[in-house]
Structures are given as C-alpha cells and as structure tokens.
Amino acid sequence: MLLFRQFVNADLGCASYLVGDTQARVAVVLDPAFEIEQYLAAADAEGVRIERVLETHTHADHVSGHGRFALEHGLPVAISPLAEPDYPFEALADGDVLEVGSVRVRVLHTPGHRPEHCAFVVDDAIALTGDSLFVGAAARPDLAVAAREGAEDLFASLARLVELGDGVQVYPGHVAGSLCGGGMSSEWSSTVAKERLTNDALQFRDVQEFVLVSASVSTPRPPTTERVVALNRGPWVARPAPLAELVGPGDATVLDVRDFAAYTSGHIPGAISVPVDGGAFGTKAGFVLEAGERIVLHAASREEAEDAARMLWAVGILDIVGYVTAPQATETLATLDVDELRSLLDEPGLQLVDVRETTERDGGYIPGSQNVPYRLLRKLGCGALDRSRPVVTVCESGARAAIAASLLQREGFDVRAVADGGIADFSDTVAFRRCGA
C-alpha cells in the first residue's frame, strides 16, 4: 500500500518525495521543487490525490513549490513554527504523527542546518532526512545561524537519526552537486547502518571536535541564499507568466544560454555566457547575475529558453523579460587550447587568471597566475586586473573559464578563454599547504 517516489533535480542536487497510500488513494509531497508538474503527473499515474505539503525547513538554495500547490490546488503546507513563515501553515512539532491513509509519518525535530529543521520517518522504515544527514556527509550549519551554534545542534540531531536503527533507509534532501553541504556521495539513498560505518560526519564522539570540523565550511554559500529564503518564508510565489519572444533585448541584461561555441561565434555585445547544458546552470547563473536585474535570455530555440527559465525560477531569478533567438549578435570571443596556453605563459604582459575556488587552487596552480573565482569577478574581481594588458582565463576543465571570459569581455578586457581543458591538463603545477591544513 505504501507509495514512495524520489525526485532529484540534477541541476541543483535537490531531492523531493511523494509519499502515500495507494489503497486509500492519498499522498503528501515533501520539499517540493518549484516545478510541481512532476508530482501531479506521478500522483495521477498512481491514482492518488495529494492532500498536503510537508517542508523539512525553509530552503535557501531553491524556491519551494509549496506556494504553487497552495495557490493552484488549495493544499495546506505543514512546517515547524520555528520557521516563522509569513503564510498560513499547519504547525509541526517533534513527535507528531501524520496519517496518510494507513501510512504513518513521524516528525523528528533535527535542528542544525536551520533551527526549524525536521526529518520525517515513514512507517519507522524510511527516514527522509532533509538537510541533516546526507549520504556520505552532513549538512552545512552556517546558513541560518552562527556555524558553531548550528554545528552543536547538528551533532545532536545526527545522533537522533542514528538511533532510529541500522535497518532504516536514509533518503536525504540533497545529493552530490548541492551547495548545502560538501563531500556528498553520488548515491541517492543509503541506510543508517551504512552511514554509521562510512559517513565521516558520524565518526565523531566528541561534540567539540565535530563542531571544529563541521563549522569550518569552505563550500561557497548558495548565491541566492537571502533572496530564496525570503521567497520561501514570505507570501506564496506563483508561477511566472509564459516567456515572450522579443525582437531585441532592449536595456536588459542578456544571459546567453546557448552552448559556448555558439557564443564565441557571435553574441550580443555585453551578454553573459552560462550554457544551460553545462551543469549546475541555476547555481552558476545565480553567482553572476545581480539581484533585481531584468533578464533577457539568448537561446537557440524557444524550448531552450523555457528550460533555462524554469531553472532560473528554481533559484529565485524571476524577473525574466523574455527571450531572443535571432538578435544582432555581432561580438565574438577568442579561445585557446591548453597547448596554446603553454606557449603563451612566458609572454610579457599576459594576465593569466585562475577562476577556480581558492581551495581548489591549493591542490595545484600554474605559476604566475592570479586567482579570482569566477563567481566574484562581477562583484569585485575586475578591479584587480589591468585593463591595458591581455587576459586569459583558466579553470579545471574549461566551463568556468568560459563564463569568466564573458564577464571580463563585457567590462572591456581583451580576453581569451581556455575553454576546452585547463589545470587538470598540467602536470607541472605548484601546490602548497595552508597553515593548519
């Protein structure tokens, strides 16, 4: 009778769930993505009616679909009152048992990632752990409170989850690719037994040692954290109107979502390149777009524009004016390969900019290169470079170097990108260790 379905958003690394009773023909959705059509289709296929939305916490990395469920289908939303939402809600408390037909869903308060965080235990057999226990890791504790405070709560919450028993299955709220934690496994589920033996976060016996390690978060904060939290805590967020095709972008910021080869061949002057098929599209776009910007998408087709818009809506980027497919794309961008870069390294005046994260650079970098992570270039990095000298951008394999080059070109730099390959292809890099590492 138990209906259990996992849904994973590969772009953001977010997981959500449909839980129900096929005999009673009822179900609930847990931590829904903004694109709620997938749950409605699954419920229809299973012959069940979704009657409630459950939230583990106020999400910081993606816009929840709870508002769409409430506005479009009149469903109630249940969350801990510690979330202090500005929408009508059903309050969840530790130990509450929700009956979904004959399926029992028990609430387990598990603060740490956020004070209101709750896990849900289905029929004492499946733990939907949200942003507490992941497969191979634990959640980051620094997004809502001070990292040390969050880590202390998280230590106690992980202990509660382990006490559920070795046979309990673990289904987390995030998988590899999410910024809500580091070191996550690519696997989408596990068991308490397996995590107890293999998960580094569960090997600590001293709370202070756990706090010292888990509070030292090096993963960048999700780029749209404050915006997304405000949207998820505030009044219901409705689905934006369908995209309109435009003749030109006007004065809006152009986000070119085509593949990078198309961008280099011809793009709108000043356009920022973030290919929709490049992986982690929403996260990357969130890092390089500014809050409140009006966006026009340059796409190869209407379908590509709509895909990009859905991924942008998911991270709270809602002000998309429309899209263009055949604008005046008069600007080009030069690229080079790794061999060409090698031949230029001794060229006087060249500025080689390594756009990876500083922690990646610690493992090896090209001597003489400067480090400005691509996600910071638009905010502060351009001022560190000399506009009179040519620039080459490089990253691990090319994707971020391409985005960085587009950002620098729109600022007037003579720039080229190592867009096919990068640091991983160099065997003669320099590495060092930081104090205490």
DRENDREN-524506 format. One line per field, with one value per residue (C-alpha): residue in three letters; x, y, z. Coordinates in pm, whole numbers. Example, Ala and Ser with C-alpha at 12.3 -4.5 7.8 and 13.67 -1.06 7.14 Angstrom:
<pts>
code	(ALA SER) $
c1	(1230 1367) $
c2	(-450 -106) $
c3	(780 714) $
</pts>
This chain:
<pts>
code	(MET LEU LEU PHE ARG GLN PHE VAL ASN ALA ASP LEU GLY CYS ALA SER TYR LEU VAL GLY ASP THR GLN ALA ARG VAL ALA VAL VAL LEU ASP PRO ALA PHE GLU ILE GLU GLN TYR LEU ALA ALA ALA ASP ALA GLU GLY VAL ARG ILE GLU ARG VAL LEU GLU THR HIS THR HIS ALA ASP HIS VAL SER GLY HIS GLY ARG PHE ALA LEU GLU HIS GLY LEU PRO VAL ALA ILE SER PRO LEU ALA GLU PRO ASP TYR PRO PHE GLU ALA LEU ALA ASP GLY ASP VAL LEU GLU VAL GLY SER VAL ARG VAL ARG VAL LEU HIS THR PRO GLY HIS ARG PRO GLU HIS CYS ALA PHE VAL VAL ASP ASP ALA ILE ALA LEU THR GLY ASP SER LEU PHE VAL GLY ALA ALA ALA ARG PRO ASP LEU ALA VAL ALA ALA ARG GLU GLY ALA GLU ASP LEU PHE ALA SER LEU ALA ARG LEU VAL GLU LEU GLY ASP GLY VAL GLN VAL TYR PRO GLY HIS VAL ALA GLY SER LEU CYS GLY GLY GLY MET SER SER GLU TRP SER SER THR VAL ALA LYS GLU ARG LEU THR ASN ASP ALA LEU GLN PHE ARG ASP VAL GLN GLU PHE VAL LEU VAL SER ALA SER VAL SER THR PRO ARG PRO PRO THR THR GLU ARG VAL VAL ALA LEU ASN ARG GLY PRO TRP VAL ALA ARG PRO ALA PRO LEU ALA GLU LEU VAL GLY PRO GLY ASP ALA THR VAL LEU ASP VAL ARG ASP PHE ALA ALA TYR THR SER GLY HIS ILE PRO GLY ALA ILE SER VAL PRO VAL ASP GLY GLY ALA PHE GLY THR LYS ALA GLY PHE VAL LEU GLU ALA GLY GLU ARG ILE VAL LEU HIS ALA ALA SER ARG GLU GLU ALA GLU ASP ALA ALA ARG MET LEU TRP ALA VAL GLY ILE LEU ASP ILE VAL GLY TYR VAL THR ALA PRO GLN ALA THR GLU THR LEU ALA THR LEU ASP VAL ASP GLU LEU ARG SER LEU LEU ASP GLU PRO GLY LEU GLN LEU VAL ASP VAL ARG GLU THR THR GLU ARG ASP GLY GLY TYR ILE PRO GLY SER GLN ASN VAL PRO TYR ARG LEU LEU ARG LYS LEU GLY CYS GLY ALA LEU ASP ARG SER ARG PRO VAL VAL THR VAL CYS GLU SER GLY ALA ARG ALA ALA ILE ALA ALA SER LEU LEU GLN ARG GLU GLY PHE ASP VAL ARG ALA VAL ALA ASP GLY GLY ILE ALA ASP PHE SER ASP THR VAL ALA PHE ARG ARG CYS GLY ALA) $
c1	(0 298 363 716 877 1201 1254 1600 1675 2013 2091 2073 2126 1791 1570 1196 944 592 462 119 -119 -231 -526 -658 -556 -398 -46 173 464 778 1011 861 1056 902 820 525 401 620 439 96 180 314 11 -223 -37 -64 -430 -372 -470 -206 -358 -73 278 543 854 1163 1270 1286 1511 1800 1906 1582 1232 981 673 456 323 215 43 -140 -237 -320 -460 -558 -326 -218 153 299 625 773 660 1029 1049 828 665 454 197 -81 63 -3 243 470 613 863 688 380 246 74 -154 -157 -416 -263 92 235 478 653 808 1162 1297 1656 1796 2146 2116 1835 1667 1328 1458 1257 1312 1024 1018 782 639 954 1136 1233 1397 1355 1646 1621 1923 2064 2213 2324 2469 2836 2818 2615 2456 2642 2549 2624 2330 2088 2284 2647 2834 2939 2586 2444 2711 2633 2265 2353 2570 2273 2037 2265 2273 1891 1886 2140 1926 1645 1816 2055 1781 1618 1665 1806 1673 1829 1716 2031 2272 2611 2609 2430 2593 2407 2693 3025 3159 2822 2805 2666 2428 2072 1993 2156 2084 2159 2394 2596 2618 2717 3014 3119 2997 3279 3030 2913 3259 3295 3234 3322 3089 3366 3572 3266 3200 3561 3546 3190 3190 3493 3280 3471 3190 3059 2721 2439 2446 2082 2052 1892 1659 1541 1489 1279 1069 1020 930 712 380 313 522 314 439 559 382 494 804 758 978 1137 1299 1585 1695 1650 1833 1802 2099 2145 2209 2329 2226 2343 2647 2975 3084 2776 2851 3211 3097 2860 2678 2504 2763 2775 2600 2698 2752 2615 2523 2204 2352 2673 2561 2469 2317 2095 2379 2624 2370 2287 2653 2691 2351 2270 1955 1686 1831 1589 1699 1659 1765 1952 1866 1891 1519 1204 1242 1592 1473 1190 1427 1660 1373 1249 1598 1628 1286 1402 1674 1457 1552 1201 1237 1290 1156 1162 1396 1557 1675 1797 1927 2212 2496 2796 3057 3292 3524 3856 3950 4267 4357 4599 4894 4842 4831 5163 5324 5194 5298 5625 5470 5534 5224 4990 4747 4656 4352 4269 3893 3857 3789 4087 4059 4093 4399 4566 4596 4790 4809 5004 5296 5238 4860 4624 4329 3986 3696 3459 3166 3336 3451 3145 3135 3498 3747 3774 3938 4228 4320 4498 4267 4563 4700 4554 4383 4349 4102 4154 3981 3990 3834 3701 3340 3403 3681 3427 3182 3463 3578 3229 3217 3554 3475 3162 3387 3611 3900 4093 4027 4052 3931 4088 3750 3850 4076 4258 4456 4384 4593 4905 5148 5387 5162 5274 5097 5118 4954 4784 4874 4672 4572) $
c2	(0 233 472 615 815 1012 1306 1455 1791 1717 2085 2178 1840 1868 1570 1569 1296 1172 952 797 508 362 183 494 696 982 1124 1407 1585 1659 1951 2006 2180 2486 2269 2086 1927 1621 1537 1591 1359 1090 1116 1089 783 618 713 916 1266 1493 1638 1820 1964 1891 2107 1998 2364 2697 2621 2851 2710 2667 2809 2565 2459 2487 2825 2688 2392 2632 2881 2638 2343 2482 2249 2321 2348 2198 2326 2390 2722 2797 2880 3185 3177 3465 3231 3019 2688 2376 2359 2056 1951 1686 1352 1442 1154 1237 973 944 673 385 523 688 979 1077 1420 1432 1776 1782 2138 2229 2329 2559 2586 2469 2167 1845 1498 1264 892 688 373 350 222 523 840 1147 1336 1663 1884 1698 1360 1314 1008 1030 1368 1602 1939 2266 2455 2813 2929 3041 3080 3104 2800 2679 2707 2521 2253 2181 2129 1922 1686 1607 1571 1322 1115 1105 984 708 590 508 175 22 -111 227 357 708 937 1286 1626 1675 1469 1547 1883 2079 2370 2280 2051 1916 1570 1416 1080 1045 780 892 674 464 300 406 106 206 570 482 287 507 862 1080 1309 1019 917 1192 1104 1447 1736 1997 1804 1776 2149 2235 2039 2098 2470 2521 2539 2602 2545 2876 2986 2933 3254 3346 3247 3561 3603 3242 3229 3545 3397 3067 3233 3505 3509 3232 3251 3198 3058 3347 3421 3234 3372 3617 3614 3955 4125 4257 4278 4650 4764 4432 4215 3939 3587 3374 3016 2860 2634 2822 2750 2936 3223 3259 3265 3554 3705 4023 4274 4258 3921 3686 3324 3048 2745 2578 2235 2295 2154 2348 2612 2771 2797 2944 3194 3293 3370 3607 3778 4060 4086 4293 4269 4240 3941 3856 3508 3449 3091 2866 2789 2856 2516 2601 2937 2771 2513 2791 2995 2703 2652 3023 3036 2746 2964 3272 3456 3550 3879 3732 3975 3727 3565 3619 3361 3568 3903 4116 3901 4097 4028 3727 3582 3413 3086 2881 2527 2403 2373 2730 2844 2672 2867 3196 3154 3340 3617 3953 4138 3836 3813 3450 3438 3112 3135 2828 2842 2912 2568 2406 2616 2484 2148 2288 2604 2743 2959 3329 3302 3521 3373 3537 3287 3339 3393 3704 3866 4079 4197 4276 4094 4323 4593 4360 4332 4569 4668 4759 4402 4089 3832 3454 3274 2914 2670 2294 2191 2498 2565 2833 2992 3046 3220 3434 3540 3660 3865 4026 4097 4291 4503 4590 4347 4186 3831 3474 3159 2815 2662 2303 2176 2351 2298 1926 1900 2050 1819 2095 2291 2429 2331 2438 2367 2628 2662 2411 2206) $
c3	(0 52 -234 -223 -503 -503 -740 -794 -955 -1112 -1177 -807 -639 -457 -369 -300 -228 -287 -4 7 43 -291 -134 41 -268 -76 -67 59 -109 88 -1 -347 -622 -788 -1090 -934 -1256 -1196 -870 -1017 -1306 -1071 -842 -1139 -1266 -923 -878 -560 -453 -300 16 193 150 414 448 638 666 485 190 100 -236 -430 -440 -296 -487 -175 -289 -625 -455 -225 -496 -774 -576 -236 -41 318 400 718 869 1212 1361 1431 1059 1128 785 656 503 656 776 982 1271 1308 1643 1744 1782 1579 1369 1040 894 516 477 670 627 936 904 1226 1278 1419 1509 1380 1402 1286 924 1034 1377 1243 1055 1087 943 865 942 725 888 1106 796 584 715 497 646 454 520 820 729 369 200 290 463 682 615 649 970 867 652 923 1248 1356 1227 1573 1711 1414 1438 1803 1720 1415 1623 1848 1550 1376 1695 1696 1338 1404 1696 1451 1386 1134 908 848 495 451 180 200 79 -126 -332 -487 -661 -389 -205 116 215 96 21 -59 -230 -582 -441 -378 -76 193 528 883 912 607 710 1065 926 633 686 823 995 1214 1333 1593 1958 2096 2017 2023 1771 1547 1582 1496 1172 1053 1135 910 597 274 24 -120 6 -242 -446 -396 -28 113 -184 -181 195 172 -109 73 401 253 67 -184 -502 -814 -1144 -1366 -1693 -2007 -2178 -2462 -2771 -2829 -3127 -2916 -2551 -2501 -2189 -2004 -1908 -2164 -2038 -2329 -2252 -2579 -2586 -2557 -2915 -3039 -2801 -2922 -3285 -3229 -2935 -2829 -2702 -2323 -2298 -2015 -2116 -1893 -2108 -1993 -2071 -1877 -1541 -1224 -1452 -1187 -936 -1188 -1317 -960 -896 -1192 -1208 -970 -760 -928 -1278 -1567 -1774 -2140 -2249 -2574 -2665 -2969 -2953 -2756 -2589 -2471 -2339 -2146 -1995 -1884 -1740 -1530 -1386 -1309 -1143 -925 -771 -732 -1051 -1159 -1349 -1695 -1954 -2243 -2490 -2829 -3081 -3376 -3247 -3381 -3245 -3367 -3100 -3092 -2829 -2891 -2724 -2699 -2603 -2339 -2580 -2696 -2334 -2264 -2547 -2405 -2042 -2088 -2295 -2125 -2010 -2009 -1716 -1652 -1424 -1245 -1183 -959 -586 -362 -203 -547 -620 -305 -478 -772 -983 -1276 -1155 -1220 -1238 -1037 -852 -881 -857 -1149 -913 -770 -1094 -1147 -788 -717 -938 -1238 -1031 -955 -1324 -1563 -1848 -2069 -2068 -2233 -2011 -2036 -1808 -1699 -1463 -1409 -1740 -1920 -1816 -1556 -1761 -2038 -1805 -1663 -2010 -2096 -1777 -1847 -2212 -2114 -1891 -2187 -2137 -2422 -2303 -2423 -2251 -2219 -2291 -2363 -2086 -1808 -1490 -1494 -1811 -1650 -1473 -1369 -1135 -800 -476 -114 219 432 798 999 694) $
</pts>
